[in-house]
Amino acid sequence: MMNCKEATRMVSEGLDRELALGEKFRLRLHLLICDYCRNFSRQGEFLRRAARSAAKRKADD
Ligand SMILES: [Zn+2]
């Protein structure tokens, strides 16, 4: 089973690159049982979206 350290690292990496199928699967399993990492993952996606829309807004100016 993946531990929290690995899981948070996977989440961060997943924001930068496409994770391998096995990695995604292992991460999913961990997120199912771990509130902390689920939150971390949600925040990561939120931050990425926010950064993206900020960049887009800048490009639209
Ligand atoms: Zn965890």
N, CA, C, O and the ligand as a Tripos MOL2 file, in Angstrom:
@<TRIPOS>MOLECULE
protein
  245   243    62     0     0
PROTEIN
NO_CHARGES

@<TRIPOS>ATOM
      1 N           0.8460   -1.2150    0.0000 N.3       1 MET1
      2 CA          0.0000    0.0000    0.0000 C.3       1 MET1
      3 C           0.8750    1.2560    0.0000 C.2       1 MET1
      4 O           1.8900    1.3260    0.6930 O.2       1 MET1
      5 N           0.4730    2.1970   -0.7580 N.am      2 MET2
      6 CA          1.1840    3.4740   -0.8510 C.3       2 MET2
      7 C           1.0630    4.2360    0.4700 C.2       2 MET2
      8 O           0.0030    4.2140    1.0960 O.2       2 MET2
      9 N           2.1240    4.9040    0.8980 N.am      3 ASN3
     10 CA          1.9740    5.7360    2.0950 C.3       3 ASN3
     11 C           1.7060    7.2000    1.7050 C.2       3 ASN3
     12 O           1.7270    7.5530    0.5260 O.2       3 ASN3
     13 N           1.4580    8.0350    2.7090 N.am      4 CYS4
     14 CA          1.0490    9.4210    2.4390 C.3       4 CYS4
     15 C           2.1450   10.2080    1.7170 C.2       4 CYS4
     16 O           1.8660   11.0550    0.8690 O.2       4 CYS4
     17 N           3.3670    9.9160    2.0660 N.am      5 LYS5
     18 CA          4.4690   10.6400    1.4430 C.3       5 LYS5
     19 C           4.5040   10.3690   -0.0640 C.2       5 LYS5
     20 O           4.6530   11.2780   -0.8810 O.2       5 LYS5
     21 N           4.3600    9.0830   -0.3960 N.am      6 GLU6
     22 CA          4.3300    8.7030   -1.8030 C.3       6 GLU6
     23 C           3.1080    9.2930   -2.5060 C.2       6 GLU6
     24 O           3.1900    9.7870   -3.6310 O.2       6 GLU6
     25 N           1.9850    9.2260   -1.8140 N.am      7 ALA7
     26 CA          0.7330    9.6630   -2.4240 C.3       7 ALA7
     27 C           0.7590   11.1600   -2.7310 C.2       7 ALA7
     28 O           0.3370   11.5790   -3.8090 O.2       7 ALA7
     29 N           1.2490   11.9630   -1.7930 N.am      8 THR8
     30 CA          1.2930   13.4020   -2.0540 C.3       8 THR8
     31 C           2.2890   13.7150   -3.1750 C.2       8 THR8
     32 O           2.0850   14.6380   -3.9650 O.2       8 THR8
     33 N           3.3560   12.9380   -3.2280 N.am      9 ARG9
     34 CA          4.3210   13.1460   -4.3080 C.3       9 ARG9
     35 C           3.6800   12.8100   -5.6670 C.2       9 ARG9
     36 O           3.8780   13.5200   -6.6520 O.2       9 ARG9
     37 N           2.9170   11.7240   -5.6950 N.am     10 MET10
     38 CA          2.2110   11.3290   -6.9180 C.3      10 MET10
     39 C           1.2250   12.4110   -7.3440 C.2      10 MET10
     40 O           1.1130   12.7330   -8.5260 O.2      10 MET10
     41 N           0.5160   12.9640   -6.3700 N.am     11 VAL11
     42 CA         -0.4570   14.0130   -6.6770 C.3      11 VAL11
     43 C           0.2620   15.1970   -7.3280 C.2      11 VAL11
     44 O          -0.1850   15.7140   -8.3520 O.2      11 VAL11
     45 N           1.3710   15.6190   -6.7310 N.am     12 SER12
     46 CA          2.1220   16.7500   -7.2940 C.3      12 SER12
     47 C           2.6350   16.4320   -8.6850 C.2      12 SER12
     48 O           2.5610   17.2580   -9.5950 O.2      12 SER12
     49 N           3.1560   15.2230   -8.8390 N.am     13 GLU13
     50 CA          3.6760   14.8470  -10.1520 C.3      13 GLU13
     51 C           2.5610   14.7700  -11.1780 C.2      13 GLU13
     52 O           2.7410   15.1090  -12.3470 O.2      13 GLU13
     53 N           1.4130   14.3200  -10.7160 N.am     14 GLY14
     54 CA          0.2710   14.1950  -11.6130 C.3      14 GLY14
     55 C          -0.1910   15.5350  -12.1720 C.2      14 GLY14
     56 O          -0.8610   15.5880  -13.2040 O.2      14 GLY14
     57 N           0.1680   16.6120  -11.4880 N.am     15 LEU15
     58 CA         -0.1920   17.9330  -11.9970 C.3      15 LEU15
     59 C           0.7270   18.3400  -13.1430 C.2      15 LEU15
     60 O           0.3670   19.1680  -13.9800 O.2      15 LEU15
     61 N           1.9000   17.7550  -13.1690 N.am     16 ASP16
     62 CA          2.8930   18.1270  -14.1840 C.3      16 ASP16
     63 C           2.9820   17.1560  -15.3390 C.2      16 ASP16
     64 O           3.3530   17.5200  -16.4550 O.2      16 ASP16
     65 N           2.6330   15.9050  -15.0510 N.am     17 ARG17
     66 CA          2.7400   14.9050  -16.1170 C.3      17 ARG17
     67 C           1.6150   13.8900  -15.9700 C.2      17 ARG17
     68 O           1.0100   13.7580  -14.9070 O.2      17 ARG17
     69 N           1.3520   13.1850  -17.0490 N.am     18 GLU18
     70 CA          0.3720   12.1170  -17.0190 C.3      18 GLU18
     71 C           0.9560   10.9450  -16.2450 C.2      18 GLU18
     72 O           2.0410   10.4630  -16.5700 O.2      18 GLU18
     73 N           0.2420   10.4840  -15.2190 N.am     19 LEU19
     74 CA          0.7270    9.3490  -14.4380 C.3      19 LEU19
     75 C           0.4830    8.0470  -15.1920 C.2      19 LEU19
     76 O          -0.4700    7.9280  -15.9620 O.2      19 LEU19
     77 N           1.3570    7.0790  -14.9570 N.am     20 ALA20
     78 CA          1.1510    5.7520  -15.5350 C.3      20 ALA20
     79 C          -0.1060    5.1240  -14.9220 C.2      20 ALA20
     80 O          -0.5190    5.4790  -13.8190 O.2      20 ALA20
     81 N          -0.6910    4.2020  -15.6500 N.am     21 LEU21
     82 CA         -1.9320    3.5810  -15.2020 C.3      21 LEU21
     83 C          -1.8090    2.9730  -13.8100 C.2      21 LEU21
     84 O          -2.6930    3.1330  -12.9690 O.2      21 LEU21
     85 N          -0.7000    2.2730  -13.5780 N.am     22 GLY22
     86 CA         -0.4710    1.6450  -12.2800 C.3      22 GLY22
     87 C          -0.3480    2.6750  -11.1620 C.2      22 GLY22
     88 O          -0.8240    2.4570  -10.0480 O.2      22 GLY22
     89 N           0.2870    3.7840  -11.4690 N.am     23 GLU23
     90 CA          0.4440    4.8560  -10.4860 C.3      23 GLU23
     91 C          -0.9080    5.4540  -10.1330 C.2      23 GLU23
     92 O          -1.2280    5.6540   -8.9610 O.2      23 GLU23
     93 N          -1.6950    5.7340  -11.1600 N.am     24 LYS24
     94 CA         -3.0330    6.2890  -10.9400 C.3      24 LYS24
     95 C          -3.8580    5.3580  -10.0690 C.2      24 LYS24
     96 O          -4.5400    5.7900   -9.1400 O.2      24 LYS24
     97 N          -3.7830    4.0780  -10.3850 N.am     25 PHE25
     98 CA         -4.5630    3.0900   -9.6630 C.3      25 PHE25
     99 C          -4.1700    3.0530   -8.1910 C.2      25 PHE25
    100 O          -5.0260    3.0640   -7.3070 O.2      25 PHE25
    101 N          -2.8640    3.0090   -7.9410 N.am     26 ARG26
    102 CA         -2.3770    2.9720   -6.5640 C.3      26 ARG26
    103 C          -2.7440    4.2580   -5.8090 C.2      26 ARG26
    104 O          -3.0950    4.2240   -4.6300 O.2      26 ARG26
    105 N          -2.6550    5.3720   -6.5070 N.am     27 LEU27
    106 CA         -3.0050    6.6460   -5.8970 C.3      27 LEU27
    107 C          -4.4960    6.6810   -5.5500 C.2      27 LEU27
    108 O          -4.8770    7.0800   -4.4490 O.2      27 LEU27
    109 N          -5.3310    6.2590   -6.5000 N.am     28 ARG28
    110 CA         -6.7740    6.1960   -6.2570 C.3      28 ARG28
    111 C          -7.0950    5.4080   -5.0030 C.2      28 ARG28
    112 O          -7.8730    5.8440   -4.1550 O.2      28 ARG28
    113 N          -6.4780    4.2350   -4.9030 N.am     29 LEU29
    114 CA         -6.7070    3.3740   -3.7440 C.3      29 LEU29
    115 C          -6.3640    4.1040   -2.4510 C.2      29 LEU29
    116 O          -7.0910    4.0250   -1.4610 O.2      29 LEU29
    117 N          -5.2600    4.8020   -2.4810 N.am     30 HIS30
    118 CA         -4.8500    5.5310   -1.2840 C.3      30 HIS30
    119 C          -5.8390    6.6450   -0.9650 C.2      30 HIS30
    120 O          -6.2090    6.8410    0.1920 O.2      30 HIS30
    121 N          -6.2640    7.3720   -1.9900 N.am     31 LEU31
    122 CA         -7.1850    8.4900   -1.7720 C.3      31 LEU31
    123 C          -8.5240    8.0100   -1.2050 C.2      31 LEU31
    124 O          -9.2050    8.7360   -0.4810 O.2      31 LEU31
    125 N          -8.8800    6.7800   -1.5500 N.am     32 LEU32
    126 CA        -10.1280    6.2190   -1.0270 C.3      32 LEU32
    127 C         -10.1030    6.0860    0.4970 C.2      32 LEU32
    128 O         -11.1230    6.2500    1.1660 O.2      32 LEU32
    129 N          -8.9400    5.7920    1.0200 N.am     33 ILE33
    130 CA         -8.8630    5.5150    2.4560 C.3      33 ILE33
    131 C          -8.2390    6.6570    3.2540 C.2      33 ILE33
    132 O          -8.1920    6.5970    4.4830 O.2      33 ILE33
    133 N          -7.7610    7.6920    2.5710 N.am     34 CYS34
    134 CA         -7.0190    8.7210    3.2930 C.3      34 CYS34
    135 C          -7.5850   10.1220    3.0450 C.2      34 CYS34
    136 O          -7.4640   10.6650    1.9470 O.2      34 CYS34
    137 N          -8.1990   10.6920    4.0680 N.am     35 ASP35
    138 CA         -8.7810   12.0320    3.9650 C.3      35 ASP35
    139 C          -7.7310   13.0850    3.6880 C.2      35 ASP35
    140 O          -7.9370   14.0040    2.8960 O.2      35 ASP35
    141 N          -6.5980   12.9320    4.3570 N.am     36 TYR36
    142 CA         -5.5520   13.9310    4.2220 C.3      36 TYR36
    143 C          -5.1250   14.0730    2.7620 C.2      36 TYR36
    144 O          -5.0710   15.1820    2.2300 O.2      36 TYR36
    145 N          -4.8280   12.9690    2.1310 N.am     37 CYS37
    146 CA         -4.3510   13.0260    0.7520 C.3      37 CYS37
    147 C          -5.4650   13.3900   -0.2270 C.2      37 CYS37
    148 O          -5.2130   13.9880   -1.2740 O.2      37 CYS37
    149 N          -6.6870   13.0270    0.1200 N.am     38 ARG38
    150 CA         -7.8100   13.4110   -0.7240 C.3      38 ARG38
    151 C          -7.9040   14.9380   -0.7410 C.2      38 ARG38
    152 O          -8.0730   15.5470   -1.7980 O.2      38 ARG38
    153 N          -7.7950   15.5370    0.4200 N.am     39 ASN39
    154 CA         -7.7910   16.9960    0.5160 C.3      39 ASN39
    155 C          -6.6400   17.6100   -0.2510 C.2      39 ASN39
    156 O          -6.8010   18.5860   -0.9820 O.2      39 ASN39
    157 N          -5.4830   17.0170   -0.0670 N.am     40 PHE40
    158 CA         -4.2860   17.5100   -0.7250 C.3      40 PHE40
    159 C          -4.4870   17.4880   -2.2430 C.2      40 PHE40
    160 O          -4.1330   18.4360   -2.9450 O.2      40 PHE40
    161 N          -5.0540   16.4040   -2.7250 N.am     41 SER41
    162 CA         -5.2920   16.2450   -4.1460 C.3      41 SER41
    163 C          -6.3050   17.2820   -4.6600 C.2      41 SER41
    164 O          -6.1370   17.8580   -5.7350 O.2      41 SER41
    165 N          -7.3420   17.4980   -3.8730 N.am     42 ARG42
    166 CA         -8.3610   18.4740   -4.2680 C.3      42 ARG42
    167 C          -7.7490   19.8740   -4.3490 C.2      42 ARG42
    168 O          -7.9900   20.6270   -5.2930 O.2      42 ARG42
    169 N          -6.9550   20.1950   -3.3340 N.am     43 GLN43
    170 CA         -6.3140   21.5120   -3.3170 C.3      43 GLN43
    171 C          -5.3650   21.6770   -4.4880 C.2      43 GLN43
    172 O          -5.3000   22.7440   -5.1000 O.2      43 GLN43
    173 N          -4.6370   20.6300   -4.7940 N.am     44 GLY44
    174 CA         -3.6980   20.6800   -5.9040 C.3      44 GLY44
    175 C          -4.4120   20.9860   -7.2030 C.2      44 GLY44
    176 O          -3.9530   21.8160   -7.9880 O.2      44 GLY44
    177 N          -5.5340   20.3210   -7.4370 N.am     45 GLU45
    178 CA         -6.2870   20.5680   -8.6570 C.3      45 GLU45
    179 C          -6.8560   21.9720   -8.6720 C.2      45 GLU45
    180 O          -6.8720   22.6460   -9.7030 O.2      45 GLU45
    181 N          -7.3230   22.4000   -7.5140 N.am     46 PHE46
    182 CA         -7.8800   23.7450   -7.4140 C.3      46 PHE46
    183 C          -6.8190   24.7960   -7.7470 C.2      46 PHE46
    184 O          -7.0600   25.7290   -8.5130 O.2      46 PHE46
    185 N          -5.6300   24.6150   -7.1460 N.am     47 LEU47
    186 CA         -4.5500   25.5810   -7.3730 C.3      47 LEU47
    187 C          -4.1340   25.6030   -8.8340 C.2      47 LEU47
    188 O          -3.8500   26.6590   -9.3990 O.2      47 LEU47
    189 N          -4.1020   24.4180   -9.4370 N.am     48 ARG48
    190 CA         -3.6920   24.3600  -10.8340 C.3      48 ARG48
    191 C          -4.7090   25.0810  -11.7260 C.2      48 ARG48
    192 O          -4.3470   25.8360  -12.6280 O.2      48 ARG48
    193 N          -5.9930   24.8230  -11.4470 N.am     49 ARG49
    194 CA         -7.0270   25.4980  -12.2290 C.3      49 ARG49
    195 C          -6.9320   27.0010  -12.0500 C.2      49 ARG49
    196 O          -7.0380   27.7560  -13.0170 O.2      49 ARG49
    197 N          -6.7320   27.4400  -10.8020 N.am     50 ALA50
    198 CA         -6.6360   28.8700  -10.5110 C.3      50 ALA50
    199 C          -5.4530   29.4820  -11.2570 C.2      50 ALA50
    200 O          -5.5620   30.5650  -11.8320 O.2      50 ALA50
    201 N          -4.3260   28.7780  -11.2390 N.am     51 ALA51
    202 CA         -3.1360   29.2930  -11.9160 C.3      51 ALA51
    203 C          -3.3800   29.3770  -13.4120 C.2      51 ALA51
    204 O          -2.9580   30.3240  -14.0760 O.2      51 ALA51
    205 N          -4.0750   28.3610  -13.9350 N.am     52 ARG52
    206 CA         -4.3740   28.3420  -15.3650 C.3      52 ARG52
    207 C          -5.2680   29.4990  -15.7690 C.2      52 ARG52
    208 O          -4.9920   30.1940  -16.7460 O.2      52 ARG52
    209 N          -6.3440   29.7080  -15.0140 N.am     53 SER53
    210 CA         -7.2800   30.7470  -15.4280 C.3      53 SER53
    211 C          -6.6390   32.1190  -15.2510 C.2      53 SER53
    212 O          -6.9480   33.0490  -15.9960 O.2      53 SER53
    213 N          -5.7420   32.2520  -14.2650 N.am     54 ALA54
    214 CA         -5.0260   33.5110  -14.1020 C.3      54 ALA54
    215 C          -4.1330   33.7600  -15.3140 C.2      54 ALA54
    216 O          -4.0520   34.8810  -15.8160 O.2      54 ALA54
    217 N          -3.4630   32.7050  -15.7780 N.am     55 ALA55
    218 CA         -2.5800   32.8260  -16.9310 C.3      55 ALA55
    219 C          -3.4010   33.1600  -18.1760 C.2      55 ALA55
    220 O          -2.9810   33.9570  -19.0150 O.2      55 ALA55
    221 N          -4.5780   32.5370  -18.2820 N.am     56 LYS56
    222 CA         -5.4270   32.7710  -19.4330 C.3      56 LYS56
    223 C          -5.9130   34.2210  -19.4400 C.2      56 LYS56
    224 O          -5.9200   34.8910  -20.4720 O.2      56 LYS56
    225 N          -6.3180   34.6830  -18.2530 N.am     57 ARG57
    226 CA         -6.7980   36.0530  -18.1630 C.3      57 ARG57
    227 C          -5.7160   37.0210  -18.6350 C.2      57 ARG57
    228 O          -5.9870   37.9910  -19.3430 O.2      57 ARG57
    229 N          -4.5040   36.7320  -18.2290 N.am     58 LYS58
    230 CA         -3.3850   37.5890  -18.6050 C.3      58 LYS58
    231 C          -3.2130   37.5830  -20.1300 C.2      58 LYS58
    232 O          -2.9580   38.6180  -20.7460 O.2      58 LYS58
    233 N          -3.3590   36.3820  -20.7260 N.am     59 ALA59
    234 CA         -3.1690   36.2640  -22.1650 C.3      59 ALA59
    235 C          -4.2820   36.9870  -22.9280 C.2      59 ALA59
    236 O          -4.0690   37.4790  -24.0360 O.2      59 ALA59
    237 N          -5.4740   37.0450  -22.3190 N.am     60 ASP60
    238 CA         -6.6080   37.6890  -22.9860 C.3      60 ASP60
    239 C          -6.5180   39.2130  -22.9970 C.2      60 ASP60
    240 O          -7.1400   39.8720  -23.8310 O.2      60 ASP60
    241 N          -5.7560   39.7560  -22.0850 N.am     61 ASP61
    242 CA         -5.6760   41.2140  -21.9610 C.3      61 ASP61
    243 C          -5.1530   41.8840  -23.2400 C.2      61 ASP61
    244 O          -5.0300   43.1080  -23.2900 O.2      61 ASP61
    245 ZN         -2.5010    9.6710    2.7050 Zn       62 ZN62
@<TRIPOS>BOND
     1     1     2 1
     2     2     3 1
     3     3     4 2
     4     3     5 am
     5     5     6 1
     6     6     7 1
     7     7     8 2
     8     7     9 am
     9     9    10 1
    10    10    11 1
    11    11    12 2
    12    11    13 am
    13    13    14 1
    14    14    15 1
    15    15    16 2
    16    15    17 am
    17    17    18 1
    18    18    19 1
    19    19    20 2
    20    19    21 am
    21    21    22 1
    22    22    23 1
    23    23    24 2
    24    23    25 am
    25    25    26 1
    26    26    27 1
    27    27    28 2
    28    27    29 am
    29    29    30 1
    30    30    31 1
    31    31    32 2
    32    31    33 am
    33    33    34 1
    34    34    35 1
    35    35    36 2
    36    35    37 am
    37    37    38 1
    38    38    39 1
    39    39    40 2
    40    39    41 am
    41    41    42 1
    42    42    43 1
    43    43    44 2
    44    43    45 am
    45    45    46 1
    46    46    47 1
    47    47    48 2
    48    47    49 am
    49    49    50 1
    50    50    51 1
    51    51    52 2
    52    51    53 am
    53    53    54 1
    54    54    55 1
    55    55    56 2
    56    55    57 am
    57    57    58 1
    58    58    59 1
    59    59    60 2
    60    59    61 am
    61    61    62 1
    62    62    63 1
    63    63    64 2
    64    63    65 am
    65    65    66 1
    66    66    67 1
    67    67    68 2
    68    67    69 am
    69    69    70 1
    70    70    71 1
    71    71    72 2
    72    71    73 am
    73    73    74 1
    74    74    75 1
    75    75    76 2
    76    75    77 am
    77    77    78 1
    78    78    79 1
    79    79    80 2
    80    79    81 am
    81    81    82 1
    82    82    83 1
    83    83    84 2
    84    83    85 am
    85    85    86 1
    86    86    87 1
    87    87    88 2
    88    87    89 am
    89    89    90 1
    90    90    91 1
    91    91    92 2
    92    91    93 am
    93    93    94 1
    94    94    95 1
    95    95    96 2
    96    95    97 am
    97    97    98 1
    98    98    99 1
    99    99   100 2
   100    99   101 am
   101   101   102 1
   102   102   103 1
   103   103   104 2
   104   103   105 am
   105   105   106 1
   106   106   107 1
   107   107   108 2
   108   107   109 am
   109   109   110 1
   110   110   111 1
   111   111   112 2
   112   111   113 am
   113   113   114 1
   114   114   115 1
   115   115   116 2
   116   115   117 am
   117   117   118 1
   118   118   119 1
   119   119   120 2
   120   119   121 am
   121   121   122 1
   122   122   123 1
   123   123   124 2
   124   123   125 am
   125   125   126 1
   126   126   127 1
   127   127   128 2
   128   127   129 am
   129   129   130 1
   130   130   131 1
   131   131   132 2
   132   131   133 am
   133   133   134 1
   134   134   135 1
   135   135   136 2
   136   135   137 am
   137   137   138 1
   138   138   139 1
   139   139   140 2
   140   139   141 am
   141   141   142 1
   142   142   143 1
   143   143   144 2
   144   143   145 am
   145   145   146 1
   146   146   147 1
   147   147   148 2
   148   147   149 am
   149   149   150 1
   150   150   151 1
   151   151   152 2
   152   151   153 am
   153   153   154 1
   154   154   155 1
   155   155   156 2
   156   155   157 am
   157   157   158 1
   158   158   159 1
   159   159   160 2
   160   159   161 am
   161   161   162 1
   162   162   163 1
   163   163   164 2
   164   163   165 am
   165   165   166 1
   166   166   167 1
   167   167   168 2
   168   167   169 am
   169   169   170 1
   170   170   171 1
   171   171   172 2
   172   171   173 am
   173   173   174 1
   174   174   175 1
   175   175   176 2
   176   175   177 am
   177   177   178 1
   178   178   179 1
   179   179   180 2
   180   179   181 am
   181   181   182 1
   182   182   183 1
   183   183   184 2
   184   183   185 am
   185   185   186 1
   186   186   187 1
   187   187   188 2
   188   187   189 am
   189   189   190 1
   190   190   191 1
   191   191   192 2
   192   191   193 am
   193   193   194 1
   194   194   195 1
   195   195   196 2
   196   195   197 am
   197   197   198 1
   198   198   199 1
   199   199   200 2
   200   199   201 am
   201   201   202 1
   202   202   203 1
   203   203   204 2
   204   203   205 am
   205   205   206 1
   206   206   207 1
   207   207   208 2
   208   207   209 am
   209   209   210 1
   210   210   211 1
   211   211   212 2
   212   211   213 am
   213   213   214 1
   214   214   215 1
   215   215   216 2
   216   215   217 am
   217   217   218 1
   218   218   219 1
   219   219   220 2
   220   219   221 am
   221   221   222 1
   222   222   223 1
   223   223   224 2
   224   223   225 am
   225   225   226 1
   226   226   227 1
   227   227   228 2
   228   227   229 am
   229   229   230 1
   230   230   231 1
   231   231   232 2
   232   231   233 am
   233   233   234 1
   234   234   235 1
   235   235   236 2
   236   235   237 am
   237   237   238 1
   238   238   239 1
   239   239   240 2
   240   239   241 am
   241   241   242 1
   242   242   243 1
   243   243   244 2
@<TRIPOS>SUBSTRUCTURE
     1 MET1         2 RESIDUE 1 A MET
     2 MET2         6 RESIDUE 1 A MET
     3 ASN3        10 RESIDUE 1 A ASN
     4 CYS4        14 RESIDUE 1 A CYS
     5 LYS5        18 RESIDUE 1 A LYS
     6 GLU6        22 RESIDUE 1 A GLU
     7 ALA7        26 RESIDUE 1 A ALA
     8 THR8        30 RESIDUE 1 A THR
     9 ARG9        34 RESIDUE 1 A ARG
    10 MET10       38 RESIDUE 1 A MET
    11 VAL11       42 RESIDUE 1 A VAL
    12 SER12       46 RESIDUE 1 A SER
    13 GLU13       50 RESIDUE 1 A GLU
    14 GLY14       54 RESIDUE 1 A GLY
    15 LEU15       58 RESIDUE 1 A LEU
    16 ASP16       62 RESIDUE 1 A ASP
    17 ARG17       66 RESIDUE 1 A ARG
    18 GLU18       70 RESIDUE 1 A GLU
    19 LEU19       74 RESIDUE 1 A LEU
    20 ALA20       78 RESIDUE 1 A ALA
    21 LEU21       82 RESIDUE 1 A LEU
    22 GLY22       86 RESIDUE 1 A GLY
    23 GLU23       90 RESIDUE 1 A GLU
    24 LYS24       94 RESIDUE 1 A LYS
    25 PHE25       98 RESIDUE 1 A PHE
    26 ARG26      102 RESIDUE 1 A ARG
    27 LEU27      106 RESIDUE 1 A LEU
    28 ARG28      110 RESIDUE 1 A ARG
    29 LEU29      114 RESIDUE 1 A LEU
    30 HIS30      118 RESIDUE 1 A HIS
    31 LEU31      122 RESIDUE 1 A LEU
    32 LEU32      126 RESIDUE 1 A LEU
    33 ILE33      130 RESIDUE 1 A ILE
    34 CYS34      134 RESIDUE 1 A CYS
    35 ASP35      138 RESIDUE 1 A ASP
    36 TYR36      142 RESIDUE 1 A TYR
    37 CYS37      146 RESIDUE 1 A CYS
    38 ARG38      150 RESIDUE 1 A ARG
    39 ASN39      154 RESIDUE 1 A ASN
    40 PHE40      158 RESIDUE 1 A PHE
    41 SER41      162 RESIDUE 1 A SER
    42 ARG42      166 RESIDUE 1 A ARG
    43 GLN43      170 RESIDUE 1 A GLN
    44 GLY44      174 RESIDUE 1 A GLY
    45 GLU45      178 RESIDUE 1 A GLU
    46 PHE46      182 RESIDUE 1 A PHE
    47 LEU47      186 RESIDUE 1 A LEU
    48 ARG48      190 RESIDUE 1 A ARG
    49 ARG49      194 RESIDUE 1 A ARG
    50 ALA50      198 RESIDUE 1 A ALA
    51 ALA51      202 RESIDUE 1 A ALA
    52 ARG52      206 RESIDUE 1 A ARG
    53 SER53      210 RESIDUE 1 A SER
    54 ALA54      214 RESIDUE 1 A ALA
    55 ALA55      218 RESIDUE 1 A ALA
    56 LYS56      222 RESIDUE 1 A LYS
    57 ARG57      226 RESIDUE 1 A ARG
    58 LYS58      230 RESIDUE 1 A LYS
    59 ALA59      234 RESIDUE 1 A ALA
    60 ASP60      238 RESIDUE 1 A ASP
    61 ASP61      242 RESIDUE 1 A ASP
    62 ZN62       245 GROUP 0 **** ****
